[in-house]
Amino acid sequence: MRRIALLATCVASMLALNACMIPAVVGGMGSVIEKSKKLDVPADYDGLEGKTVAVLASADHSVLMEHAAIAGNIAANVALRIAQNVDRVSVLGPGEVEEWKYRTPRWQTLAPGEIAKELGVERLVVIDLYEYRLNPLGNSWIWDGVAGANINVAEVDSISPDEYVFTKAVVVAFPDIEGLGRNQATATQVNTGLALKFVQRASWLFYRHIEDKYPK
């Protein structure tokens, strides 16, 4: 009888333990599901629809010293995403924009409305890249990339064509893994990942898109 009673006690204890574990498992699954949720996000600025658009990018001298082509590459890829995702938009080719910049070396001193008129567009998107680095300051052995810029829009047909009607800061970091060293990834891989992440976040400002509820 004692053995039977002891066995019954053990079974009851195991059932109670399992009953306690079930809510914990369900709670853990709920947390995973919550973290994987997506959001349908509208454009921050939808004034590019049905308009002619040019995308330009400028960068601080310190950025260009390390990454000479980054401004042009970012502008070209943001322009491509806008062309692919904004309804009825007509985007001036990046090659034409770069050629105009080459012929107009002091273009950054011009007013936004004047730039838009010279390029023959109704909307001007200007990406002012103030930070772009792959490593933390003073440590070239760790990858800790950061890209930051102010994204501005001018409307040539507004009452104030020389003033930006929309401005928003975009800052991204890459890689998502802390402490990633030079022996674990190359500069090309980190540079590509950082640029792609920045282009995605910058272009998202202009069209409805799906993004993670809890971005990394």
Biotite code that builds the C-alpha atoms (Angstrom):
import biotite.structure as struc

atoms = struc.array([
    struc.Atom([0.000, 0.000, 0.000], chain_id="A", res_id=1, res_name="MET", atom_name="CA", element="C"),
    struc.Atom([2.851, 2.345, 0.826], chain_id="A", res_id=2, res_name="ARG", atom_name="CA", element="C"),
    struc.Atom([4.372, 1.711, -2.611], chain_id="A", res_id=3, res_name="ARG", atom_name="CA", element="C"),
    struc.Atom([1.044, 2.474, -4.275], chain_id="A", res_id=4, res_name="ILE", atom_name="CA", element="C"),
    struc.Atom([0.633, 5.651, -2.236], chain_id="A", res_id=5, res_name="ALA", atom_name="CA", element="C"),
    struc.Atom([4.208, 6.720, -3.027], chain_id="A", res_id=6, res_name="LEU", atom_name="CA", element="C"),
    struc.Atom([3.677, 6.049, -6.743], chain_id="A", res_id=7, res_name="LEU", atom_name="CA", element="C"),
    struc.Atom([0.452, 8.049, -6.701], chain_id="A", res_id=8, res_name="ALA", atom_name="CA", element="C"),
    struc.Atom([2.244, 10.929, -4.996], chain_id="A", res_id=9, res_name="THR", atom_name="CA", element="C"),
    struc.Atom([5.033, 10.902, -7.613], chain_id="A", res_id=10, res_name="CYS", atom_name="CA", element="C"),
    struc.Atom([2.545, 10.838, -10.487], chain_id="A", res_id=11, res_name="VAL", atom_name="CA", element="C"),
    struc.Atom([0.605, 13.712, -8.957], chain_id="A", res_id=12, res_name="ALA", atom_name="CA", element="C"),
    struc.Atom([3.813, 15.697, -8.519], chain_id="A", res_id=13, res_name="SER", atom_name="CA", element="C"),
    struc.Atom([4.829, 15.108, -12.146], chain_id="A", res_id=14, res_name="MET", atom_name="CA", element="C"),
    struc.Atom([1.406, 16.167, -13.386], chain_id="A", res_id=15, res_name="LEU", atom_name="CA", element="C"),
    struc.Atom([1.590, 19.315, -11.291], chain_id="A", res_id=16, res_name="ALA", atom_name="CA", element="C"),
    struc.Atom([5.072, 20.064, -12.649], chain_id="A", res_id=17, res_name="LEU", atom_name="CA", element="C"),
    struc.Atom([3.910, 19.573, -16.235], chain_id="A", res_id=18, res_name="ASN", atom_name="CA", element="C"),
    struc.Atom([0.905, 21.784, -15.567], chain_id="A", res_id=19, res_name="ALA", atom_name="CA", element="C"),
    struc.Atom([3.273, 24.522, -14.424], chain_id="A", res_id=20, res_name="CYS", atom_name="CA", element="C"),
    struc.Atom([5.498, 24.049, -17.470], chain_id="A", res_id=21, res_name="MET", atom_name="CA", element="C"),
    struc.Atom([2.669, 24.355, -20.012], chain_id="A", res_id=22, res_name="ILE", atom_name="CA", element="C"),
    struc.Atom([1.969, 28.071, -19.346], chain_id="A", res_id=23, res_name="PRO", atom_name="CA", element="C"),
    struc.Atom([5.722, 28.750, -19.465], chain_id="A", res_id=24, res_name="ALA", atom_name="CA", element="C"),
    struc.Atom([6.043, 27.056, -22.866], chain_id="A", res_id=25, res_name="VAL", atom_name="CA", element="C"),
    struc.Atom([2.974, 28.851, -24.189], chain_id="A", res_id=26, res_name="VAL", atom_name="CA", element="C"),
    struc.Atom([4.313, 32.139, -22.837], chain_id="A", res_id=27, res_name="GLY", atom_name="CA", element="C"),
    struc.Atom([7.655, 31.547, -24.539], chain_id="A", res_id=28, res_name="GLY", atom_name="CA", element="C"),
    struc.Atom([5.950, 30.794, -27.846], chain_id="A", res_id=29, res_name="MET", atom_name="CA", element="C"),
    struc.Atom([3.877, 33.948, -27.482], chain_id="A", res_id=30, res_name="GLY", atom_name="CA", element="C"),
    struc.Atom([7.030, 36.006, -26.999], chain_id="A", res_id=31, res_name="SER", atom_name="CA", element="C"),
    struc.Atom([8.600, 34.543, -30.153], chain_id="A", res_id=32, res_name="VAL", atom_name="CA", element="C"),
    struc.Atom([5.427, 35.205, -32.159], chain_id="A", res_id=33, res_name="ILE", atom_name="CA", element="C"),
    struc.Atom([5.235, 38.779, -30.855], chain_id="A", res_id=34, res_name="GLU", atom_name="CA", element="C"),
    struc.Atom([8.858, 39.493, -31.792], chain_id="A", res_id=35, res_name="LYS", atom_name="CA", element="C"),
    struc.Atom([8.302, 38.141, -35.319], chain_id="A", res_id=36, res_name="SER", atom_name="CA", element="C"),
    struc.Atom([5.272, 40.337, -36.045], chain_id="A", res_id=37, res_name="LYS", atom_name="CA", element="C"),
    struc.Atom([5.264, 42.622, -39.090], chain_id="A", res_id=38, res_name="LYS", atom_name="CA", element="C"),
    struc.Atom([3.755, 46.073, -39.498], chain_id="A", res_id=39, res_name="LEU", atom_name="CA", element="C"),
    struc.Atom([2.114, 47.678, -42.534], chain_id="A", res_id=40, res_name="ASP", atom_name="CA", element="C"),
    struc.Atom([3.634, 51.169, -42.434], chain_id="A", res_id=41, res_name="VAL", atom_name="CA", element="C"),
    struc.Atom([2.450, 54.122, -44.568], chain_id="A", res_id=42, res_name="PRO", atom_name="CA", element="C"),
    struc.Atom([4.870, 56.557, -46.191], chain_id="A", res_id=43, res_name="ALA", atom_name="CA", element="C"),
    struc.Atom([6.173, 59.381, -44.018], chain_id="A", res_id=44, res_name="ASP", atom_name="CA", element="C"),
    struc.Atom([6.039, 61.576, -47.121], chain_id="A", res_id=45, res_name="TYR", atom_name="CA", element="C"),
    struc.Atom([3.758, 60.612, -50.020], chain_id="A", res_id=46, res_name="ASP", atom_name="CA", element="C"),
    struc.Atom([4.299, 63.701, -52.165], chain_id="A", res_id=47, res_name="GLY", atom_name="CA", element="C"),
    struc.Atom([6.409, 61.870, -54.767], chain_id="A", res_id=48, res_name="LEU", atom_name="CA", element="C"),
    struc.Atom([3.413, 60.084, -56.290], chain_id="A", res_id=49, res_name="GLU", atom_name="CA", element="C"),
    struc.Atom([2.799, 61.162, -59.878], chain_id="A", res_id=50, res_name="GLY", atom_name="CA", element="C"),
    struc.Atom([5.756, 63.569, -59.839], chain_id="A", res_id=51, res_name="LYS", atom_name="CA", element="C"),
    struc.Atom([9.129, 63.896, -61.531], chain_id="A", res_id=52, res_name="THR", atom_name="CA", element="C"),
    struc.Atom([11.883, 63.313, -58.978], chain_id="A", res_id=53, res_name="VAL", atom_name="CA", element="C"),
    struc.Atom([15.654, 63.614, -58.661], chain_id="A", res_id=54, res_name="ALA", atom_name="CA", element="C"),
    struc.Atom([17.666, 62.086, -55.815], chain_id="A", res_id=55, res_name="VAL", atom_name="CA", element="C"),
    struc.Atom([20.984, 63.620, -54.793], chain_id="A", res_id=56, res_name="LEU", atom_name="CA", element="C"),
    struc.Atom([23.333, 62.765, -51.957], chain_id="A", res_id=57, res_name="ALA", atom_name="CA", element="C"),
    struc.Atom([26.135, 64.702, -50.347], chain_id="A", res_id=58, res_name="SER", atom_name="CA", element="C"),
    struc.Atom([28.578, 63.567, -47.674], chain_id="A", res_id=59, res_name="ALA", atom_name="CA", element="C"),
    struc.Atom([30.935, 65.144, -45.188], chain_id="A", res_id=60, res_name="ASP", atom_name="CA", element="C"),
    struc.Atom([34.556, 65.372, -46.300], chain_id="A", res_id=61, res_name="HIS", atom_name="CA", element="C"),
    struc.Atom([35.572, 62.906, -43.578], chain_id="A", res_id=62, res_name="SER", atom_name="CA", element="C"),
    struc.Atom([33.120, 60.356, -44.998], chain_id="A", res_id=63, res_name="VAL", atom_name="CA", element="C"),
    struc.Atom([34.321, 60.821, -48.584], chain_id="A", res_id=64, res_name="LEU", atom_name="CA", element="C"),
    struc.Atom([37.945, 60.378, -47.504], chain_id="A", res_id=65, res_name="MET", atom_name="CA", element="C"),
    struc.Atom([37.144, 56.809, -46.445], chain_id="A", res_id=66, res_name="GLU", atom_name="CA", element="C"),
    struc.Atom([34.265, 56.001, -48.815], chain_id="A", res_id=67, res_name="HIS", atom_name="CA", element="C"),
    struc.Atom([34.600, 58.115, -51.956], chain_id="A", res_id=68, res_name="ALA", atom_name="CA", element="C"),
    struc.Atom([31.733, 56.517, -53.893], chain_id="A", res_id=69, res_name="ALA", atom_name="CA", element="C"),
    struc.Atom([29.228, 56.033, -51.080], chain_id="A", res_id=70, res_name="ILE", atom_name="CA", element="C"),
    struc.Atom([27.135, 59.178, -51.698], chain_id="A", res_id=71, res_name="ALA", atom_name="CA", element="C"),
    struc.Atom([26.554, 58.359, -55.358], chain_id="A", res_id=72, res_name="GLY", atom_name="CA", element="C"),
    struc.Atom([25.845, 54.693, -54.626], chain_id="A", res_id=73, res_name="ASN", atom_name="CA", element="C"),
    struc.Atom([23.278, 55.506, -51.946], chain_id="A", res_id=74, res_name="ILE", atom_name="CA", element="C"),
    struc.Atom([21.534, 58.108, -54.121], chain_id="A", res_id=75, res_name="ALA", atom_name="CA", element="C"),
    struc.Atom([21.345, 55.684, -57.064], chain_id="A", res_id=76, res_name="ALA", atom_name="CA", element="C"),
    struc.Atom([19.875, 52.868, -54.978], chain_id="A", res_id=77, res_name="ASN", atom_name="CA", element="C"),
    struc.Atom([17.342, 55.078, -53.188], chain_id="A", res_id=78, res_name="VAL", atom_name="CA", element="C"),
    struc.Atom([16.283, 56.415, -56.603], chain_id="A", res_id=79, res_name="ALA", atom_name="CA", element="C"),
    struc.Atom([15.850, 52.840, -57.859], chain_id="A", res_id=80, res_name="LEU", atom_name="CA", element="C"),
    struc.Atom([13.641, 51.843, -54.920], chain_id="A", res_id=81, res_name="ARG", atom_name="CA", element="C"),
    struc.Atom([11.509, 54.963, -55.324], chain_id="A", res_id=82, res_name="ILE", atom_name="CA", element="C"),
    struc.Atom([11.068, 54.194, -59.027], chain_id="A", res_id=83, res_name="ALA", atom_name="CA", element="C"),
    struc.Atom([10.040, 50.616, -58.216], chain_id="A", res_id=84, res_name="GLN", atom_name="CA", element="C"),
    struc.Atom([7.634, 51.344, -55.362], chain_id="A", res_id=85, res_name="ASN", atom_name="CA", element="C"),
    struc.Atom([6.048, 54.802, -55.729], chain_id="A", res_id=86, res_name="VAL", atom_name="CA", element="C"),
    struc.Atom([2.952, 55.042, -57.936], chain_id="A", res_id=87, res_name="ASP", atom_name="CA", element="C"),
    struc.Atom([3.233, 56.959, -61.220], chain_id="A", res_id=88, res_name="ARG", atom_name="CA", element="C"),
    struc.Atom([6.595, 58.467, -60.305], chain_id="A", res_id=89, res_name="VAL", atom_name="CA", element="C"),
    struc.Atom([9.221, 59.423, -62.878], chain_id="A", res_id=90, res_name="SER", atom_name="CA", element="C"),
    struc.Atom([12.743, 59.355, -61.445], chain_id="A", res_id=91, res_name="VAL", atom_name="CA", element="C"),
    struc.Atom([15.643, 61.071, -63.176], chain_id="A", res_id=92, res_name="LEU", atom_name="CA", element="C"),
    struc.Atom([18.388, 58.552, -63.962], chain_id="A", res_id=93, res_name="GLY", atom_name="CA", element="C"),
    struc.Atom([21.274, 58.494, -61.456], chain_id="A", res_id=94, res_name="PRO", atom_name="CA", element="C"),
    struc.Atom([23.750, 58.839, -64.326], chain_id="A", res_id=95, res_name="GLY", atom_name="CA", element="C"),
    struc.Atom([22.155, 62.115, -65.399], chain_id="A", res_id=96, res_name="GLU", atom_name="CA", element="C"),
    struc.Atom([22.227, 63.384, -61.817], chain_id="A", res_id=97, res_name="VAL", atom_name="CA", element="C"),
    struc.Atom([25.906, 62.505, -61.365], chain_id="A", res_id=98, res_name="GLU", atom_name="CA", element="C"),
    struc.Atom([26.792, 64.111, -64.697], chain_id="A", res_id=99, res_name="GLU", atom_name="CA", element="C"),
    struc.Atom([25.021, 67.325, -63.655], chain_id="A", res_id=100, res_name="TRP", atom_name="CA", element="C"),
    struc.Atom([26.839, 67.295, -60.300], chain_id="A", res_id=101, res_name="LYS", atom_name="CA", element="C"),
    struc.Atom([30.156, 66.888, -62.136], chain_id="A", res_id=102, res_name="TYR", atom_name="CA", element="C"),
    struc.Atom([29.345, 69.847, -64.399], chain_id="A", res_id=103, res_name="ARG", atom_name="CA", element="C"),
    struc.Atom([28.172, 71.872, -61.387], chain_id="A", res_id=104, res_name="THR", atom_name="CA", element="C"),
    struc.Atom([30.911, 71.437, -58.751], chain_id="A", res_id=105, res_name="PRO", atom_name="CA", element="C"),
    struc.Atom([29.380, 74.075, -56.470], chain_id="A", res_id=106, res_name="ARG", atom_name="CA", element="C"),
    struc.Atom([25.901, 72.559, -56.608], chain_id="A", res_id=107, res_name="TRP", atom_name="CA", element="C"),
    struc.Atom([25.695, 72.336, -52.820], chain_id="A", res_id=108, res_name="GLN", atom_name="CA", element="C"),
    struc.Atom([25.685, 76.142, -52.623], chain_id="A", res_id=109, res_name="THR", atom_name="CA", element="C"),
    struc.Atom([22.556, 76.358, -54.804], chain_id="A", res_id=110, res_name="LEU", atom_name="CA", element="C"),
    struc.Atom([19.064, 76.656, -53.364], chain_id="A", res_id=111, res_name="ALA", atom_name="CA", element="C"),
    struc.Atom([16.937, 73.469, -53.564], chain_id="A", res_id=112, res_name="PRO", atom_name="CA", element="C"),
    struc.Atom([14.413, 75.093, -55.894], chain_id="A", res_id=113, res_name="GLY", atom_name="CA", element="C"),
    struc.Atom([17.169, 76.158, -58.276], chain_id="A", res_id=114, res_name="GLU", atom_name="CA", element="C"),
    struc.Atom([18.646, 72.644, -58.329], chain_id="A", res_id=115, res_name="ILE", atom_name="CA", element="C"),
    struc.Atom([15.232, 71.138, -59.066], chain_id="A", res_id=116, res_name="ALA", atom_name="CA", element="C"),
    struc.Atom([14.645, 73.570, -61.933], chain_id="A", res_id=117, res_name="LYS", atom_name="CA", element="C"),
    struc.Atom([18.062, 72.864, -63.458], chain_id="A", res_id=118, res_name="GLU", atom_name="CA", element="C"),
    struc.Atom([17.358, 69.137, -63.308], chain_id="A", res_id=119, res_name="LEU", atom_name="CA", element="C"),
    struc.Atom([13.834, 69.631, -64.643], chain_id="A", res_id=120, res_name="GLY", atom_name="CA", element="C"),
    struc.Atom([11.997, 67.901, -61.785], chain_id="A", res_id=121, res_name="VAL", atom_name="CA", element="C"),
    struc.Atom([9.093, 68.727, -59.481], chain_id="A", res_id=122, res_name="GLU", atom_name="CA", element="C"),
    struc.Atom([10.515, 67.059, -56.373], chain_id="A", res_id=123, res_name="ARG", atom_name="CA", element="C"),
    struc.Atom([14.080, 67.051, -55.099], chain_id="A", res_id=124, res_name="LEU", atom_name="CA", element="C"),
    struc.Atom([15.231, 64.449, -52.559], chain_id="A", res_id=125, res_name="VAL", atom_name="CA", element="C"),
    struc.Atom([18.520, 65.411, -50.910], chain_id="A", res_id=126, res_name="VAL", atom_name="CA", element="C"),
    struc.Atom([20.355, 62.924, -48.683], chain_id="A", res_id=127, res_name="ILE", atom_name="CA", element="C"),
    struc.Atom([22.811, 64.716, -46.403], chain_id="A", res_id=128, res_name="ASP", atom_name="CA", element="C"),
    struc.Atom([25.094, 61.919, -45.198], chain_id="A", res_id=129, res_name="LEU", atom_name="CA", element="C"),
    struc.Atom([26.848, 63.193, -42.089], chain_id="A", res_id=130, res_name="TYR", atom_name="CA", element="C"),
    struc.Atom([28.192, 59.858, -40.807], chain_id="A", res_id=131, res_name="GLU", atom_name="CA", element="C"),
    struc.Atom([29.268, 56.631, -42.444], chain_id="A", res_id=132, res_name="TYR", atom_name="CA", element="C"),
    struc.Atom([31.780, 54.375, -40.733], chain_id="A", res_id=133, res_name="ARG", atom_name="CA", element="C"),
    struc.Atom([32.478, 50.667, -40.413], chain_id="A", res_id=134, res_name="LEU", atom_name="CA", element="C"),
    struc.Atom([34.400, 50.649, -37.119], chain_id="A", res_id=135, res_name="ASN", atom_name="CA", element="C"),
    struc.Atom([34.072, 52.333, -33.745], chain_id="A", res_id=136, res_name="PRO", atom_name="CA", element="C"),
    struc.Atom([36.393, 55.294, -33.368], chain_id="A", res_id=137, res_name="LEU", atom_name="CA", element="C"),
    struc.Atom([39.897, 54.176, -32.492], chain_id="A", res_id=138, res_name="GLY", atom_name="CA", element="C"),
    struc.Atom([39.273, 50.450, -32.991], chain_id="A", res_id=139, res_name="ASN", atom_name="CA", element="C"),
    struc.Atom([39.788, 49.075, -36.493], chain_id="A", res_id=140, res_name="SER", atom_name="CA", element="C"),
    struc.Atom([39.583, 45.444, -35.325], chain_id="A", res_id=141, res_name="TRP", atom_name="CA", element="C"),
    struc.Atom([35.863, 45.460, -34.521], chain_id="A", res_id=142, res_name="ILE", atom_name="CA", element="C"),
    struc.Atom([33.016, 45.936, -37.000], chain_id="A", res_id=143, res_name="TRP", atom_name="CA", element="C"),
    struc.Atom([30.480, 48.425, -35.666], chain_id="A", res_id=144, res_name="ASP", atom_name="CA", element="C"),
    struc.Atom([29.098, 50.240, -38.708], chain_id="A", res_id=145, res_name="GLY", atom_name="CA", element="C"),
    struc.Atom([26.877, 53.314, -38.488], chain_id="A", res_id=146, res_name="VAL", atom_name="CA", element="C"),
    struc.Atom([25.262, 55.369, -41.247], chain_id="A", res_id=147, res_name="ALA", atom_name="CA", element="C"),
    struc.Atom([23.393, 58.578, -40.480], chain_id="A", res_id=148, res_name="GLY", atom_name="CA", element="C"),
    struc.Atom([21.810, 61.204, -42.703], chain_id="A", res_id=149, res_name="ALA", atom_name="CA", element="C"),
    struc.Atom([19.126, 63.846, -42.913], chain_id="A", res_id=150, res_name="ASN", atom_name="CA", element="C"),
    struc.Atom([16.658, 63.096, -45.708], chain_id="A", res_id=151, res_name="ILE", atom_name="CA", element="C"),
    struc.Atom([15.154, 66.268, -47.188], chain_id="A", res_id=152, res_name="ASN", atom_name="CA", element="C"),
    struc.Atom([12.503, 66.984, -49.819], chain_id="A", res_id=153, res_name="VAL", atom_name="CA", element="C"),
    struc.Atom([11.903, 70.219, -51.731], chain_id="A", res_id=154, res_name="ALA", atom_name="CA", element="C"),
    struc.Atom([8.808, 70.917, -53.837], chain_id="A", res_id=155, res_name="GLU", atom_name="CA", element="C"),
    struc.Atom([9.516, 73.232, -56.756], chain_id="A", res_id=156, res_name="VAL", atom_name="CA", element="C"),
    struc.Atom([5.800, 73.984, -57.174], chain_id="A", res_id=157, res_name="ASP", atom_name="CA", element="C"),
    struc.Atom([5.254, 74.991, -53.533], chain_id="A", res_id=158, res_name="SER", atom_name="CA", element="C"),
    struc.Atom([5.019, 78.564, -52.249], chain_id="A", res_id=159, res_name="ILE", atom_name="CA", element="C"),
    struc.Atom([8.550, 78.144, -50.803], chain_id="A", res_id=160, res_name="SER", atom_name="CA", element="C"),
    struc.Atom([10.502, 76.094, -53.369], chain_id="A", res_id=161, res_name="PRO", atom_name="CA", element="C"),
    struc.Atom([13.830, 76.883, -51.713], chain_id="A", res_id=162, res_name="ASP", atom_name="CA", element="C"),
    struc.Atom([12.779, 75.444, -48.353], chain_id="A", res_id=163, res_name="GLU", atom_name="CA", element="C"),
    struc.Atom([12.514, 71.779, -47.489], chain_id="A", res_id=164, res_name="TYR", atom_name="CA", element="C"),
    struc.Atom([8.929, 70.694, -46.867], chain_id="A", res_id=165, res_name="VAL", atom_name="CA", element="C"),
    struc.Atom([10.020, 67.394, -45.326], chain_id="A", res_id=166, res_name="PHE", atom_name="CA", element="C"),
    struc.Atom([13.083, 66.481, -43.266], chain_id="A", res_id=167, res_name="THR", atom_name="CA", element="C"),
    struc.Atom([13.798, 63.339, -41.298], chain_id="A", res_id=168, res_name="LYS", atom_name="CA", element="C"),
    struc.Atom([16.916, 61.820, -39.772], chain_id="A", res_id=169, res_name="ALA", atom_name="CA", element="C"),
    struc.Atom([17.716, 58.187, -40.562], chain_id="A", res_id=170, res_name="VAL", atom_name="CA", element="C"),
    struc.Atom([20.364, 56.316, -38.568], chain_id="A", res_id=171, res_name="VAL", atom_name="CA", element="C"),
    struc.Atom([21.150, 52.609, -38.936], chain_id="A", res_id=172, res_name="VAL", atom_name="CA", element="C"),
    struc.Atom([23.747, 50.258, -37.485], chain_id="A", res_id=173, res_name="ALA", atom_name="CA", element="C"),
    struc.Atom([25.305, 47.120, -38.949], chain_id="A", res_id=174, res_name="PHE", atom_name="CA", element="C"),
    struc.Atom([26.139, 44.354, -38.159], chain_id="A", res_id=175, res_name="PRO", atom_name="CA", element="C"),
    struc.Atom([23.553, 43.384, -35.546], chain_id="A", res_id=176, res_name="ASP", atom_name="CA", element="C"),
    struc.Atom([26.077, 41.125, -33.780], chain_id="A", res_id=177, res_name="ILE", atom_name="CA", element="C"),
    struc.Atom([28.155, 42.869, -31.127], chain_id="A", res_id=178, res_name="GLU", atom_name="CA", element="C"),
    struc.Atom([31.891, 42.288, -31.048], chain_id="A", res_id=179, res_name="GLY", atom_name="CA", element="C"),
    struc.Atom([32.180, 40.934, -34.598], chain_id="A", res_id=180, res_name="LEU", atom_name="CA", element="C"),
    struc.Atom([35.865, 40.987, -35.514], chain_id="A", res_id=181, res_name="GLY", atom_name="CA", element="C"),
    struc.Atom([37.884, 41.351, -38.704], chain_id="A", res_id=182, res_name="ARG", atom_name="CA", element="C"),
    struc.Atom([38.544, 37.614, -38.767], chain_id="A", res_id=183, res_name="ASN", atom_name="CA", element="C"),
    struc.Atom([34.784, 36.929, -38.877], chain_id="A", res_id=184, res_name="GLN", atom_name="CA", element="C"),
    struc.Atom([33.709, 39.288, -41.681], chain_id="A", res_id=185, res_name="ALA", atom_name="CA", element="C"),
    struc.Atom([35.336, 41.379, -44.385], chain_id="A", res_id=186, res_name="THR", atom_name="CA", element="C"),
    struc.Atom([35.150, 45.131, -44.889], chain_id="A", res_id=187, res_name="ALA", atom_name="CA", element="C"),
    struc.Atom([33.270, 44.550, -48.146], chain_id="A", res_id=188, res_name="THR", atom_name="CA", element="C"),
    struc.Atom([30.618, 42.466, -46.394], chain_id="A", res_id=189, res_name="GLN", atom_name="CA", element="C"),
    struc.Atom([30.098, 45.040, -43.640], chain_id="A", res_id=190, res_name="VAL", atom_name="CA", element="C"),
    struc.Atom([30.074, 47.962, -46.080], chain_id="A", res_id=191, res_name="ASN", atom_name="CA", element="C"),
    struc.Atom([27.532, 46.227, -48.317], chain_id="A", res_id=192, res_name="THR", atom_name="CA", element="C"),
    struc.Atom([25.287, 45.295, -45.388], chain_id="A", res_id=193, res_name="GLY", atom_name="CA", element="C"),
    struc.Atom([25.404, 48.797, -43.914], chain_id="A", res_id=194, res_name="LEU", atom_name="CA", element="C"),
    struc.Atom([24.673, 50.503, -47.237], chain_id="A", res_id=195, res_name="ALA", atom_name="CA", element="C"),
    struc.Atom([21.768, 48.156, -48.036], chain_id="A", res_id=196, res_name="LEU", atom_name="CA", element="C"),
    struc.Atom([20.209, 48.667, -44.613], chain_id="A", res_id=197, res_name="LYS", atom_name="CA", element="C"),
    struc.Atom([20.501, 52.439, -44.896], chain_id="A", res_id=198, res_name="PHE", atom_name="CA", element="C"),
    struc.Atom([19.062, 52.502, -48.426], chain_id="A", res_id=199, res_name="VAL", atom_name="CA", element="C"),
    struc.Atom([16.103, 50.409, -47.281], chain_id="A", res_id=200, res_name="GLN", atom_name="CA", element="C"),
    struc.Atom([15.291, 52.645, -44.306], chain_id="A", res_id=201, res_name="ARG", atom_name="CA", element="C"),
    struc.Atom([15.780, 55.858, -46.299], chain_id="A", res_id=202, res_name="ALA", atom_name="CA", element="C"),
    struc.Atom([13.608, 54.770, -49.220], chain_id="A", res_id=203, res_name="SER", atom_name="CA", element="C"),
    struc.Atom([10.870, 53.442, -46.905], chain_id="A", res_id=204, res_name="TRP", atom_name="CA", element="C"),
    struc.Atom([10.073, 57.064, -46.040], chain_id="A", res_id=205, res_name="LEU", atom_name="CA", element="C"),
    struc.Atom([8.419, 57.470, -49.441], chain_id="A", res_id=206, res_name="PHE", atom_name="CA", element="C"),
    struc.Atom([6.111, 54.466, -49.849], chain_id="A", res_id=207, res_name="TYR", atom_name="CA", element="C"),
    struc.Atom([3.924, 52.024, -47.917], chain_id="A", res_id=208, res_name="ARG", atom_name="CA", element="C"),
    struc.Atom([5.928, 49.001, -46.824], chain_id="A", res_id=209, res_name="HIS", atom_name="CA", element="C"),
    struc.Atom([6.118, 46.047, -44.451], chain_id="A", res_id=210, res_name="ILE", atom_name="CA", element="C"),
    struc.Atom([8.686, 46.126, -41.668], chain_id="A", res_id=211, res_name="GLU", atom_name="CA", element="C"),
    struc.Atom([9.453, 44.278, -38.439], chain_id="A", res_id=212, res_name="ASP", atom_name="CA", element="C"),
    struc.Atom([7.497, 45.412, -35.389], chain_id="A", res_id=213, res_name="LYS", atom_name="CA", element="C"),
    struc.Atom([10.712, 45.090, -33.393], chain_id="A", res_id=214, res_name="TYR", atom_name="CA", element="C"),
    struc.Atom([13.562, 45.950, -35.791], chain_id="A", res_id=215, res_name="PRO", atom_name="CA", element="C"),
    struc.Atom([17.074, 44.862, -34.890], chain_id="A", res_id=216, res_name="LYS", atom_name="CA", element="C"),
])
